[in-house]
Amino acid sequence: MKVGLSACSNGHSKEWAYQIDELEKILSDMGIESVRAPHIISKVDEFSGSDEERAADLMSFYQDDSIEAIYDISGGDLANGVLKYLDFDVIKKADKTFWGYSDLSTIVNAIYTMTGKASVLYQVKNMVYSDDAILKNRFKEYVNGENSSLFDLKYEFLQGSAMEGIVVGGNIRCFTKLAGTQYWPDMKGKILLLESYGGGCGLIATLFAQFETIGVFDEVAGVLLGTYTNYEKENLQLSVYDLLKMHISENLPVAATREIGHGFDSKAIVIGENLKLIKT
């Protein structure tokens, strides 16, 4: 298996370069050959290259028939800058899947909206960040086509007892950047996944208010809450669910999982694929 490593969002600092080497070694040990995009390390401030250059890196992987999957290893703020330079006709025809998380929520959702294709919300560098052998084992099992827990989520219902629909969303701040653009998915009947790394009560509350204002919560079939890393560290009086309840109907199903988010032990979820959750 051969994969491409891209960085459509912020560039890696030179101090992080060793992490890419470590990732390539981990993948190699699994029998995966990796090809590194030219623009990964930061050159000017947060930029590893211009928006057009980073988009060209991604498109080169889509156009290379030897590349079977694309793992984006970046995050931050810049990923939506590449969208206007992507050739979605080429992406639609290519037999490969894009993987990325956090700020790459913009790209994974844009791919679904523009092509109908699914992408995976996951950061493969988690296998570098954590020494936990479980992470590497479940990824290796998935790659080898074995029974893997990589996509098996534990969840609980906070409101309602069932939801089913195509999953959209991801990082709440980054996903919201697509609102009002051609890349924003049709929200009717969808399961809306929302998680966050940064942001306290004010930021999360105002983003929930934004979703209510543009009618999202009236259209979706349910909301799946992932982890809210920094929010949960602040020991605030109101939970994320408390904030959400201010903006949704009591009839809208809401579930929560501790296994999707920015934790190094997070699992993967497919954006653009149908998911059915039932209270047990």
PyRosetta script that sets phi, psi and omega in degrees:
from pyrosetta import init, pose_from_sequence

init()
pose = pose_from_sequence("MKVGLSACSNGHSKEWAYQIDELEKILSDMGIESVRAPHIISKVDEFSGSDEERAADLMSFYQDDSIEAIYDISGGDLANGVLKYLDFDVIKKADKTFWGYSDLSTIVNAIYTMTGKASVLYQVKNMVYSDDAILKNRFKEYVNGENSSLFDLKYEFLQGSAMEGIVVGGNIRCFTKLAGTQYWPDMKGKILLLESYGGGCGLIATLFAQFETIGVFDEVAGVLLGTYTNYEKENLQLSVYDLLKMHISENLPVAATREIGHGFDSKAIVIGENLKLIKT")
pose.set_psi(1, 140.1)
pose.set_omega(1, -179.3)
pose.set_phi(2, -127.7)
pose.set_psi(2, 131.4)
pose.set_omega(2, -177.0)
pose.set_phi(3, -129.3)
pose.set_psi(3, 157.2)
pose.set_omega(3, 174.1)
pose.set_phi(4, -102.9)
pose.set_psi(4, 140.2)
pose.set_omega(4, 175.9)
pose.set_phi(5, -107.8)
pose.set_psi(5, 115.2)
pose.set_omega(5, -178.2)
pose.set_phi(6, -115.6)
pose.set_psi(6, 169.9)
pose.set_omega(6, 176.9)
pose.set_phi(7, -146.6)
pose.set_psi(7, 80.9)
pose.set_omega(7, -177.1)
pose.set_phi(8, -78.7)
pose.set_psi(8, -17.5)
pose.set_omega(8, 178.4)
pose.set_phi(9, -99.8)
pose.set_psi(9, -145.3)
pose.set_omega(9, -175.3)
pose.set_phi(10, -61.0)
pose.set_psi(10, 145.1)
pose.set_omega(10, 177.9)
pose.set_phi(11, -71.1)
pose.set_psi(11, 153.7)
pose.set_omega(11, 174.5)
pose.set_phi(12, -75.8)
pose.set_psi(12, 140.4)
pose.set_omega(12, 172.6)
pose.set_phi(13, -69.8)
pose.set_psi(13, 158.1)
pose.set_omega(13, 179.9)
pose.set_phi(14, -60.1)
pose.set_psi(14, -28.5)
pose.set_omega(14, 179.9)
pose.set_phi(15, -68.5)
pose.set_psi(15, -19.3)
pose.set_omega(15, -179.6)
pose.set_phi(16, -94.2)
pose.set_psi(16, -2.9)
pose.set_omega(16, -174.3)
pose.set_phi(17, -57.4)
pose.set_psi(17, -35.1)
pose.set_omega(17, -179.0)
pose.set_phi(18, -62.2)
pose.set_psi(18, -27.3)
pose.set_omega(18, 179.8)
pose.set_phi(19, -65.9)
pose.set_psi(19, -33.1)
pose.set_omega(19, 178.2)
pose.set_phi(20, -68.5)
pose.set_psi(20, -40.4)
pose.set_omega(20, 176.5)
pose.set_phi(21, -60.1)
pose.set_psi(21, -43.4)
pose.set_omega(21, -179.6)
pose.set_phi(22, -64.0)
pose.set_psi(22, -41.6)
pose.set_omega(22, 179.0)
pose.set_phi(23, -62.6)
pose.set_psi(23, -44.2)
pose.set_omega(23, -179.9)
pose.set_phi(24, -61.5)
pose.set_psi(24, -36.4)
pose.set_omega(24, 177.6)
pose.set_phi(25, -66.6)
pose.set_psi(25, -43.1)
pose.set_omega(25, 178.9)
pose.set_phi(26, -61.4)
pose.set_psi(26, -45.7)
pose.set_omega(26, 179.8)
pose.set_phi(27, -65.1)
pose.set_psi(27, -40.8)
pose.set_omega(27, 179.1)
pose.set_phi(28, -60.5)
pose.set_psi(28, -40.2)
pose.set_omega(28, 178.5)
pose.set_phi(29, -64.0)
pose.set_psi(29, -20.8)
pose.set_omega(29, 177.2)
pose.set_phi(30, -93.1)
pose.set_psi(30, 3.1)
pose.set_omega(30, -178.9)
pose.set_phi(31, 85.3)
pose.set_psi(31, 18.5)
pose.set_omega(31, -178.0)
pose.set_phi(32, -107.4)
pose.set_psi(32, 119.9)
pose.set_omega(32, 174.6)
pose.set_phi(33, -86.1)
pose.set_psi(33, 132.7)
pose.set_omega(33, -178.3)
pose.set_phi(34, -117.2)
pose.set_psi(34, 144.2)
pose.set_omega(34, 176.7)
pose.set_phi(35, -117.5)
pose.set_psi(35, 123.6)
pose.set_omega(35, -175.1)
pose.set_phi(36, -88.5)
pose.set_psi(36, 130.0)
pose.set_omega(36, 176.5)
pose.set_phi(37, -64.9)
pose.set_psi(37, 152.2)
pose.set_omega(37, -179.4)
pose.set_phi(38, -63.7)
pose.set_psi(38, -31.2)
pose.set_omega(38, -173.4)
pose.set_phi(39, -111.4)
pose.set_psi(39, 89.2)
pose.set_omega(39, 177.7)
pose.set_phi(40, -126.8)
pose.set_psi(40, -43.0)
pose.set_omega(40, -178.8)
pose.set_phi(41, -82.8)
pose.set_psi(41, 135.6)
pose.set_omega(41, -179.2)
pose.set_phi(42, -58.9)
pose.set_psi(42, 136.7)
pose.set_omega(42, 177.9)
pose.set_phi(43, -115.7)
pose.set_psi(43, -44.0)
pose.set_omega(43, 178.5)
pose.set_phi(44, -130.1)
pose.set_psi(44, 110.2)
pose.set_omega(44, -177.1)
pose.set_phi(45, 53.5)
pose.set_psi(45, -122.1)
pose.set_omega(45, -178.2)
pose.set_phi(46, -86.7)
pose.set_psi(46, -3.8)
pose.set_omega(46, -171.9)
pose.set_phi(47, -92.2)
pose.set_psi(47, 126.6)
pose.set_omega(47, 171.1)
pose.set_phi(48, -86.3)
pose.set_psi(48, -16.0)
pose.set_omega(48, 179.4)
pose.set_phi(49, -178.3)
pose.set_psi(49, 172.6)
pose.set_omega(49, 178.0)
pose.set_phi(50, -67.3)
pose.set_psi(50, 166.0)
pose.set_omega(50, 176.1)
pose.set_phi(51, -55.7)
pose.set_psi(51, -42.5)
pose.set_omega(51, -178.5)
pose.set_phi(52, -66.6)
pose.set_psi(52, -39.0)
pose.set_omega(52, 179.5)
pose.set_phi(53, -66.9)
pose.set_psi(53, -41.2)
pose.set_omega(53, 179.8)
pose.set_phi(54, -68.8)
pose.set_psi(54, -36.2)
pose.set_omega(54, 175.9)
pose.set_phi(55, -65.1)
pose.set_psi(55, -39.2)
pose.set_omega(55, 178.6)
pose.set_phi(56, -63.2)
pose.set_psi(56, -37.8)
pose.set_omega(56, 175.4)
pose.set_phi(57, -57.7)
pose.set_psi(57, -47.1)
pose.set_omega(57, -178.5)
pose.set_phi(58, -64.9)
pose.set_psi(58, -45.0)
pose.set_omega(58, -178.3)
pose.set_phi(59, -65.2)
pose.set_psi(59, -31.8)
pose.set_omega(59, 179.0)
pose.set_phi(60, -63.9)
pose.set_psi(60, -34.5)
pose.set_omega(60, 176.7)
pose.set_phi(61, -70.0)
pose.set_psi(61, -38.6)
pose.set_omega(61, 178.4)
pose.set_phi(62, -66.6)
pose.set_psi(62, -30.6)
pose.set_omega(62, -177.5)
pose.set_phi(63, -87.6)
pose.set_psi(63, -9.9)
pose.set_omega(63, -179.8)
pose.set_phi(64, -92.1)
pose.set_psi(64, 109.5)
pose.set_omega(64, -175.9)
pose.set_phi(65, -66.6)
pose.set_psi(65, -16.3)
pose.set_omega(65, 179.7)
pose.set_phi(66, -79.8)
pose.set_psi(66, -16.7)
pose.set_omega(66, 179.2)
pose.set_phi(67, -85.6)
pose.set_psi(67, 123.2)
pose.set_omega(67, -176.0)
pose.set_phi(68, -96.6)
pose.set_psi(68, -21.6)
pose.set_omega(68, 178.7)
pose.set_phi(69, -155.9)
pose.set_psi(69, 159.3)
pose.set_omega(69, 179.6)
pose.set_phi(70, -123.8)
pose.set_psi(70, 121.1)
pose.set_omega(70, 178.1)
pose.set_phi(71, -107.7)
pose.set_psi(71, 111.9)
pose.set_omega(71, 174.5)
pose.set_phi(72, -86.8)
pose.set_psi(72, 128.4)
pose.set_omega(72, -173.0)
pose.set_phi(73, -109.4)
pose.set_psi(73, 17.2)
pose.set_omega(73, -177.7)
pose.set_phi(74, -106.4)
pose.set_psi(74, -178.3)
pose.set_omega(74, 176.0)
pose.set_phi(75, -172.6)
pose.set_psi(75, 173.6)
pose.set_omega(75, 178.9)
pose.set_phi(76, 130.5)
pose.set_psi(76, -112.2)
pose.set_omega(76, -171.4)
pose.set_phi(77, -139.8)
pose.set_psi(77, -14.0)
pose.set_omega(77, -163.1)
pose.set_phi(78, -97.4)
pose.set_psi(78, -3.4)
pose.set_omega(78, -170.2)
pose.set_phi(79, -61.9)
pose.set_psi(79, -36.3)
pose.set_omega(79, -176.9)
pose.set_phi(80, -66.7)
pose.set_psi(80, -15.5)
pose.set_omega(80, 177.5)
pose.set_phi(81, -66.4)
pose.set_psi(81, -21.4)
pose.set_omega(81, -177.6)
pose.set_phi(82, -86.1)
pose.set_psi(82, -14.1)
pose.set_omega(82, -168.3)
pose.set_phi(83, -58.2)
pose.set_psi(83, -41.9)
pose.set_omega(83, -175.7)
pose.set_phi(84, -70.0)
pose.set_psi(84, -12.4)
pose.set_omega(84, 180.0)
pose.set_phi(85, -99.5)
pose.set_psi(85, -0.7)
pose.set_omega(85, -178.2)
pose.set_phi(86, -85.0)
pose.set_psi(86, 142.0)
pose.set_omega(86, 177.2)
pose.set_phi(87, -98.0)
pose.set_psi(87, 97.3)
pose.set_omega(87, -174.4)
pose.set_phi(88, -72.6)
pose.set_psi(88, -20.1)
pose.set_omega(88, 173.9)
pose.set_phi(89, -66.7)
pose.set_psi(89, -42.1)
pose.set_omega(89, 177.0)
pose.set_phi(90, -65.5)
pose.set_psi(90, -43.8)
pose.set_omega(90, 179.9)
pose.set_phi(91, -60.8)
pose.set_psi(91, -41.0)
pose.set_omega(91, -178.3)
pose.set_phi(92, -63.7)
pose.set_psi(92, -37.6)
pose.set_omega(92, -176.4)
pose.set_phi(93, -82.1)
pose.set_psi(93, -19.2)
pose.set_omega(93, -174.9)
pose.set_phi(94, -75.6)
pose.set_psi(94, 136.0)
pose.set_omega(94, -179.5)
pose.set_phi(95, -91.6)
pose.set_psi(95, 68.6)
pose.set_omega(95, 179.8)
pose.set_phi(96, -158.0)
pose.set_psi(96, 159.3)
pose.set_omega(96, -174.9)
pose.set_phi(97, -116.4)
pose.set_psi(97, 138.9)
pose.set_omega(97, 176.6)
pose.set_phi(98, -91.2)
pose.set_psi(98, 135.2)
pose.set_omega(98, 176.6)
pose.set_phi(99, -120.7)
pose.set_psi(99, 133.9)
pose.set_omega(99, 175.0)
pose.set_phi(100, -175.4)
pose.set_psi(100, 166.4)
pose.set_omega(100, -179.0)
pose.set_phi(101, -140.7)
pose.set_psi(101, -179.8)
pose.set_omega(101, 175.3)
pose.set_phi(102, 58.3)
pose.set_psi(102, -115.9)
pose.set_omega(102, -178.2)
pose.set_phi(103, -65.2)
pose.set_psi(103, -19.3)
pose.set_omega(103, 177.2)
pose.set_phi(104, -74.2)
pose.set_psi(104, -2.0)
pose.set_omega(104, 170.1)
pose.set_phi(105, -55.4)
pose.set_psi(105, -30.5)
pose.set_omega(105, 178.1)
pose.set_phi(106, -64.5)
pose.set_psi(106, -42.3)
pose.set_omega(106, -176.9)
pose.set_phi(107, -76.8)
pose.set_psi(107, -43.8)
pose.set_omega(107, -177.6)
pose.set_phi(108, -62.9)
pose.set_psi(108, -36.2)
pose.set_omega(108, 178.0)
pose.set_phi(109, -76.6)
pose.set_psi(109, -35.4)
pose.set_omega(109, 176.6)
pose.set_phi(110, -63.9)
pose.set_psi(110, -39.0)
pose.set_omega(110, 178.2)
pose.set_phi(111, -61.6)
pose.set_psi(111, -44.1)
pose.set_omega(111, 178.7)
pose.set_phi(112, -63.5)
pose.set_psi(112, -46.7)
pose.set_omega(112, -176.8)
pose.set_phi(113, -62.3)
pose.set_psi(113, -42.6)
pose.set_omega(113, -173.1)
pose.set_phi(114, -87.1)
pose.set_psi(114, -20.6)
pose.set_omega(114, -174.6)
pose.set_phi(115, -129.1)
pose.set_psi(115, -18.0)
pose.set_omega(115, -174.3)
pose.set_phi(116, 80.6)
pose.set_psi(116, 1.0)
pose.set_omega(116, -178.1)
pose.set_phi(117, -85.3)
pose.set_psi(117, 150.1)
pose.set_omega(117, 178.0)
pose.set_phi(118, -88.2)
pose.set_psi(118, 152.8)
pose.set_omega(118, 173.4)
pose.set_phi(119, -134.6)
pose.set_psi(119, 167.0)
pose.set_omega(119, -177.2)
pose.set_phi(120, -109.6)
pose.set_psi(120, 126.8)
pose.set_omega(120, 175.3)
pose.set_phi(121, -87.4)
pose.set_psi(121, 100.1)
pose.set_omega(121, -176.9)
pose.set_phi(122, -168.5)
pose.set_psi(122, 145.6)
pose.set_omega(122, 177.0)
pose.set_phi(123, -109.2)
pose.set_psi(123, 108.3)
pose.set_omega(123, -178.3)
pose.set_phi(124, -65.9)
pose.set_psi(124, -19.9)
pose.set_omega(124, 178.5)
pose.set_phi(125, -70.5)
pose.set_psi(125, -7.8)
pose.set_omega(125, 173.0)
pose.set_phi(126, -55.5)
pose.set_psi(126, -29.6)
pose.set_omega(126, -179.6)
pose.set_phi(127, -71.9)
pose.set_psi(127, -15.0)
pose.set_omega(127, 173.6)
pose.set_phi(128, -92.1)
pose.set_psi(128, -41.3)
pose.set_omega(128, -177.0)
pose.set_phi(129, -64.6)
pose.set_psi(129, -31.2)
pose.set_omega(129, -175.7)
pose.set_phi(130, -119.4)
pose.set_psi(130, 142.1)
pose.set_omega(130, 176.3)
pose.set_phi(131, -87.7)
pose.set_psi(131, 0.0)
pose.set_omega(131, -177.4)
pose.set_phi(132, -63.5)
pose.set_psi(132, 117.5)
pose.set_omega(132, -178.2)
pose.set_phi(133, -63.7)
pose.set_psi(133, -22.6)
pose.set_omega(133, -179.2)
pose.set_phi(134, -60.0)
pose.set_psi(134, -39.2)
pose.set_omega(134, -178.4)
pose.set_phi(135, -61.4)
pose.set_psi(135, -48.2)
pose.set_omega(135, -178.5)
pose.set_phi(136, -67.2)
pose.set_psi(136, -39.5)
pose.set_omega(136, -177.6)
pose.set_phi(137, -64.3)
pose.set_psi(137, -45.3)
pose.set_omega(137, -176.9)
pose.set_phi(138, -71.5)
pose.set_psi(138, -29.8)
pose.set_omega(138, 176.0)
pose.set_phi(139, -71.1)
pose.set_psi(139, -42.2)
pose.set_omega(139, 178.5)
pose.set_phi(140, -62.6)
pose.set_psi(140, -41.8)
pose.set_omega(140, 178.2)
pose.set_phi(141, -61.2)
pose.set_psi(141, -41.8)
pose.set_omega(141, 178.7)
pose.set_phi(142, -62.1)
pose.set_psi(142, -48.4)
pose.set_omega(142, -178.7)
pose.set_phi(143, -59.8)
pose.set_psi(143, -37.0)
pose.set_omega(143, -178.7)
pose.set_phi(144, -82.3)
pose.set_psi(144, 1.2)
pose.set_omega(144, 178.6)
pose.set_phi(145, 75.0)
pose.set_psi(145, 18.8)
pose.set_omega(145, -179.8)
pose.set_phi(146, -90.9)
pose.set_psi(146, 174.6)
pose.set_omega(146, 177.2)
pose.set_phi(147, -67.1)
pose.set_psi(147, 110.0)
pose.set_omega(147, -175.3)
pose.set_phi(148, -123.1)
pose.set_psi(148, 147.9)
pose.set_omega(148, 178.5)
pose.set_phi(149, -93.1)
pose.set_psi(149, 8.9)
pose.set_omega(149, -174.8)
pose.set_phi(150, -55.9)
pose.set_psi(150, -35.7)
pose.set_omega(150, -176.8)
pose.set_phi(151, -110.0)
pose.set_psi(151, 4.4)
pose.set_omega(151, -179.4)
pose.set_phi(152, -87.4)
pose.set_psi(152, 110.3)
pose.set_omega(152, -174.4)
pose.set_phi(153, -101.5)
pose.set_psi(153, 136.1)
pose.set_omega(153, 167.7)
pose.set_phi(154, -90.6)
pose.set_psi(154, 137.0)
pose.set_omega(154, -177.4)
pose.set_phi(155, -150.7)
pose.set_psi(155, 164.5)
pose.set_omega(155, 174.2)
pose.set_phi(156, -137.8)
pose.set_psi(156, 148.2)
pose.set_omega(156, 178.3)
pose.set_phi(157, -87.9)
pose.set_psi(157, 132.7)
pose.set_omega(157, 175.6)
pose.set_phi(158, -99.2)
pose.set_psi(158, -21.9)
pose.set_omega(158, -177.3)
pose.set_phi(159, -158.0)
pose.set_psi(159, 130.3)
pose.set_omega(159, -176.7)
pose.set_phi(160, 80.1)
pose.set_psi(160, -173.5)
pose.set_omega(160, -175.6)
pose.set_phi(161, -138.8)
pose.set_psi(161, -2.7)
pose.set_omega(161, 179.8)
pose.set_phi(162, -163.6)
pose.set_psi(162, 151.0)
pose.set_omega(162, 172.1)
pose.set_phi(163, -154.7)
pose.set_psi(163, 147.7)
pose.set_omega(163, 177.6)
pose.set_phi(164, -148.4)
pose.set_psi(164, 137.7)
pose.set_omega(164, 178.4)
pose.set_phi(165, 168.0)
pose.set_psi(165, 173.1)
pose.set_omega(165, 175.6)
pose.set_phi(166, -73.3)
pose.set_psi(166, 135.1)
pose.set_omega(166, -177.6)
pose.set_phi(167, -83.2)
pose.set_psi(167, 131.3)
pose.set_omega(167, 171.4)
pose.set_phi(168, -132.3)
pose.set_psi(168, 168.8)
pose.set_omega(168, 177.4)
pose.set_phi(169, 106.1)
pose.set_psi(169, -147.9)
pose.set_omega(169, -174.8)
pose.set_phi(170, 137.8)
pose.set_psi(170, -130.2)
pose.set_omega(170, 177.0)
pose.set_phi(171, -66.7)
pose.set_psi(171, 124.4)
pose.set_omega(171, -170.3)
pose.set_phi(172, -62.7)
pose.set_psi(172, -43.4)
pose.set_omega(172, -178.7)
pose.set_phi(173, -65.9)
pose.set_psi(173, -45.3)
pose.set_omega(173, -175.6)
pose.set_phi(174, -72.6)
pose.set_psi(174, -40.9)
pose.set_omega(174, 178.6)
pose.set_phi(175, -60.7)
pose.set_psi(175, -37.9)
pose.set_omega(175, -177.5)
pose.set_phi(176, -63.8)
pose.set_psi(176, -22.1)
pose.set_omega(176, 178.3)
pose.set_phi(177, -63.1)
pose.set_psi(177, -19.3)
pose.set_omega(177, 179.8)
pose.set_phi(178, -82.9)
pose.set_psi(178, -15.2)
pose.set_omega(178, -177.0)
pose.set_phi(179, -57.6)
pose.set_psi(179, 133.5)
pose.set_omega(179, 179.5)
pose.set_phi(180, 84.6)
pose.set_psi(180, -0.2)
pose.set_omega(180, 178.9)
pose.set_phi(181, -108.6)
pose.set_psi(181, 170.5)
pose.set_omega(181, 178.8)
pose.set_phi(182, -69.5)
pose.set_psi(182, -12.2)
pose.set_omega(182, -176.4)
pose.set_phi(183, -91.6)
pose.set_psi(183, -3.8)
pose.set_omega(183, 179.9)
pose.set_phi(184, -73.7)
pose.set_psi(184, 126.0)
pose.set_omega(184, -177.5)
pose.set_phi(185, -71.6)
pose.set_psi(185, 154.4)
pose.set_omega(185, 170.0)
pose.set_phi(186, -66.3)
pose.set_psi(186, 120.7)
pose.set_omega(186, -172.1)
pose.set_phi(187, -88.7)
pose.set_psi(187, -4.6)
pose.set_omega(187, -175.6)
pose.set_phi(188, -64.0)
pose.set_psi(188, 121.6)
pose.set_omega(188, 176.4)
pose.set_phi(189, 74.0)
pose.set_psi(189, 11.3)
pose.set_omega(189, -177.6)
pose.set_phi(190, -88.0)
pose.set_psi(190, 158.3)
pose.set_omega(190, 165.2)
pose.set_phi(191, -93.8)
pose.set_psi(191, 121.7)
pose.set_omega(191, -177.3)
pose.set_phi(192, -96.1)
pose.set_psi(192, 110.5)
pose.set_omega(192, 176.4)
pose.set_phi(193, -89.5)
pose.set_psi(193, 130.2)
pose.set_omega(193, 178.9)
pose.set_phi(194, -136.6)
pose.set_psi(194, 126.0)
pose.set_omega(194, 175.4)
pose.set_phi(195, -141.9)
pose.set_psi(195, 171.3)
pose.set_omega(195, -177.9)
pose.set_phi(196, -156.9)
pose.set_psi(196, 148.4)
pose.set_omega(196, 171.2)
pose.set_phi(197, -94.9)
pose.set_psi(197, -58.7)
pose.set_omega(197, -179.4)
pose.set_phi(198, -98.4)
pose.set_psi(198, 172.7)
pose.set_omega(198, 174.8)
pose.set_phi(199, 106.7)
pose.set_psi(199, 128.0)
pose.set_omega(199, 175.8)
pose.set_phi(200, -97.6)
pose.set_psi(200, -157.5)
pose.set_omega(200, -173.7)
pose.set_phi(201, -58.4)
pose.set_psi(201, -45.5)
pose.set_omega(201, -175.7)
pose.set_phi(202, -63.6)
pose.set_psi(202, -45.8)
pose.set_omega(202, -177.5)
pose.set_phi(203, -66.2)
pose.set_psi(203, -47.2)
pose.set_omega(203, -178.1)
pose.set_phi(204, -65.3)
pose.set_psi(204, -40.6)
pose.set_omega(204, 179.8)
pose.set_phi(205, -62.3)
pose.set_psi(205, -41.9)
pose.set_omega(205, -177.0)
pose.set_phi(206, -71.6)
pose.set_psi(206, -30.0)
pose.set_omega(206, 176.5)
pose.set_phi(207, -72.3)
pose.set_psi(207, -38.6)
pose.set_omega(207, 173.7)
pose.set_phi(208, -61.6)
pose.set_psi(208, -40.5)
pose.set_omega(208, 178.2)
pose.set_phi(209, -62.9)
pose.set_psi(209, -37.5)
pose.set_omega(209, 177.6)
pose.set_phi(210, -63.0)
pose.set_psi(210, -44.0)
pose.set_omega(210, 178.4)
pose.set_phi(211, -61.6)
pose.set_psi(211, -40.2)
pose.set_omega(211, 177.5)
pose.set_phi(212, -64.4)
pose.set_psi(212, -44.3)
pose.set_omega(212, -175.7)
pose.set_phi(213, -61.5)
pose.set_psi(213, -37.4)
pose.set_omega(213, -178.5)
pose.set_phi(214, -91.5)
pose.set_psi(214, 7.6)
pose.set_omega(214, 170.0)
pose.set_phi(215, 85.5)
pose.set_psi(215, 11.2)
pose.set_omega(215, -176.3)
pose.set_phi(216, -61.9)
pose.set_psi(216, -44.9)
pose.set_omega(216, -174.8)
pose.set_phi(217, -69.8)
pose.set_psi(217, -14.2)
pose.set_omega(217, 175.0)
pose.set_phi(218, -84.5)
pose.set_psi(218, -15.2)
pose.set_omega(218, -174.4)
pose.set_phi(219, -104.0)
pose.set_psi(219, -34.7)
pose.set_omega(219, -172.1)
pose.set_phi(220, -74.0)
pose.set_psi(220, 158.3)
pose.set_omega(220, 179.3)
pose.set_phi(221, -85.7)
pose.set_psi(221, -15.3)
pose.set_omega(221, 179.8)
pose.set_phi(222, 175.8)
pose.set_psi(222, 165.7)
pose.set_omega(222, 178.0)
pose.set_phi(223, -120.9)
pose.set_psi(223, 131.6)
pose.set_omega(223, 174.6)
pose.set_phi(224, -112.8)
pose.set_psi(224, 114.6)
pose.set_omega(224, 179.9)
pose.set_phi(225, -90.7)
pose.set_psi(225, 126.2)
pose.set_omega(225, 171.7)
pose.set_phi(226, -90.9)
pose.set_psi(226, -154.7)
pose.set_omega(226, 179.5)
pose.set_phi(227, -86.0)
pose.set_psi(227, 153.9)
pose.set_omega(227, 178.2)
pose.set_phi(228, -126.0)
pose.set_psi(228, 85.6)
pose.set_omega(228, -163.4)
pose.set_phi(229, -52.9)
pose.set_psi(229, -62.2)
pose.set_omega(229, -175.3)
pose.set_phi(230, -72.5)
pose.set_psi(230, -35.7)
pose.set_omega(230, 177.9)
pose.set_phi(231, -56.9)
pose.set_psi(231, -44.9)
pose.set_omega(231, -176.0)
pose.set_phi(232, -69.9)
pose.set_psi(232, -18.7)
pose.set_omega(232, 178.1)
pose.set_phi(233, -81.6)
pose.set_psi(233, -16.5)
pose.set_omega(233, -172.7)
pose.set_phi(234, -86.1)
pose.set_psi(234, -7.2)
pose.set_omega(234, 177.4)
pose.set_phi(235, 53.3)
pose.set_psi(235, 50.2)
pose.set_omega(235, -178.4)
pose.set_phi(236, -80.3)
pose.set_psi(236, 158.7)
pose.set_omega(236, -178.0)
pose.set_phi(237, -69.3)
pose.set_psi(237, -38.9)
pose.set_omega(237, -179.2)
pose.set_phi(238, -94.1)
pose.set_psi(238, 133.6)
pose.set_omega(238, 174.6)
pose.set_phi(239, -81.1)
pose.set_psi(239, 167.7)
pose.set_omega(239, 174.9)
pose.set_phi(240, -59.3)
pose.set_psi(240, -39.9)
pose.set_omega(240, 178.3)
pose.set_phi(241, -63.6)
pose.set_psi(241, -37.7)
pose.set_omega(241, 176.2)
pose.set_phi(242, -58.6)
pose.set_psi(242, -42.6)
pose.set_omega(242, 179.0)
pose.set_phi(243, -66.0)
pose.set_psi(243, -41.9)
pose.set_omega(243, -179.0)
pose.set_phi(244, -62.5)
pose.set_psi(244, -40.6)
pose.set_omega(244, -177.3)
pose.set_phi(245, -61.4)
pose.set_psi(245, -21.1)
pose.set_omega(245, 178.2)
pose.set_phi(246, -69.7)
pose.set_psi(246, -13.5)
pose.set_omega(246, -170.2)
pose.set_phi(247, -127.6)
pose.set_psi(247, 6.1)
pose.set_omega(247, -177.4)
pose.set_phi(248, -129.5)
pose.set_psi(248, 162.0)
pose.set_omega(248, 173.5)
pose.set_phi(249, -73.3)
pose.set_psi(249, 150.3)
pose.set_omega(249, 177.0)
pose.set_phi(250, -70.4)
pose.set_psi(250, -8.8)
pose.set_omega(250, 179.3)
pose.set_phi(251, -92.4)
pose.set_psi(251, -6.8)
pose.set_omega(251, -179.0)
pose.set_phi(252, -81.6)
pose.set_psi(252, 121.2)
pose.set_omega(252, 178.5)
pose.set_phi(253, -62.5)
pose.set_psi(253, 137.4)
pose.set_omega(253, 177.5)
pose.set_phi(254, -134.0)
pose.set_psi(254, 128.2)
pose.set_omega(254, 175.7)
pose.set_phi(255, -125.2)
pose.set_psi(255, 162.6)
pose.set_omega(255, -179.8)
pose.set_phi(256, -135.6)
pose.set_psi(256, 143.6)
pose.set_omega(256, 175.1)
pose.set_phi(257, -133.1)
pose.set_psi(257, 143.2)
pose.set_omega(257, 175.5)
pose.set_phi(258, -91.5)
pose.set_psi(258, 4.7)
pose.set_omega(258, -170.5)
pose.set_phi(259, -109.6)
pose.set_psi(259, 7.0)
pose.set_omega(259, 174.3)
pose.set_phi(260, -128.8)
pose.set_psi(260, 127.5)
pose.set_omega(260, -179.7)
pose.set_phi(261, 157.2)
pose.set_psi(261, -149.3)
pose.set_omega(261, -175.8)
pose.set_phi(262, -100.3)
pose.set_psi(262, 3.7)
pose.set_omega(262, 174.9)
pose.set_phi(263, -66.9)
pose.set_psi(263, 144.9)
pose.set_omega(263, -178.5)
pose.set_phi(264, -63.3)
pose.set_psi(264, -22.4)
pose.set_omega(264, -179.9)
pose.set_phi(265, -92.1)
pose.set_psi(265, 9.5)
pose.set_omega(265, -178.6)
pose.set_phi(266, -62.3)
pose.set_psi(266, 147.6)
pose.set_omega(266, 175.6)
pose.set_phi(267, -94.2)
pose.set_psi(267, -176.3)
pose.set_omega(267, -177.7)
pose.set_phi(268, -103.9)
pose.set_psi(268, 154.1)
pose.set_omega(268, 173.4)
pose.set_phi(269, -141.6)
pose.set_psi(269, 146.1)
pose.set_omega(269, -176.7)
pose.set_phi(270, -92.7)
pose.set_psi(270, 122.3)
pose.set_omega(270, 173.4)
pose.set_phi(271, -88.8)
pose.set_psi(271, 124.8)
pose.set_omega(271, -178.4)
pose.set_phi(272, 99.9)
pose.set_psi(272, 11.4)
pose.set_omega(272, 179.1)
pose.set_phi(273, -126.1)
pose.set_psi(273, 148.3)
pose.set_omega(273, -178.4)
pose.set_phi(274, -69.5)
pose.set_psi(274, 139.2)
pose.set_omega(274, 179.3)
pose.set_phi(275, -135.6)
pose.set_psi(275, 137.2)
pose.set_omega(275, 178.5)
pose.set_phi(276, -121.9)
pose.set_psi(276, 122.7)
pose.set_omega(276, 179.1)
pose.set_phi(277, -118.5)
pose.set_psi(277, 133.1)
pose.set_omega(277, -179.1)
pose.set_phi(278, -132.4)
pose.set_psi(278, 136.2)
pose.set_omega(278, 178.5)
pose.set_phi(279, -68.6)
pose.set_psi(279, 132.3)
pose.set_omega(279, -179.7)
pose.set_phi(280, -113.7)
pose.dump_pdb("model.pdb")
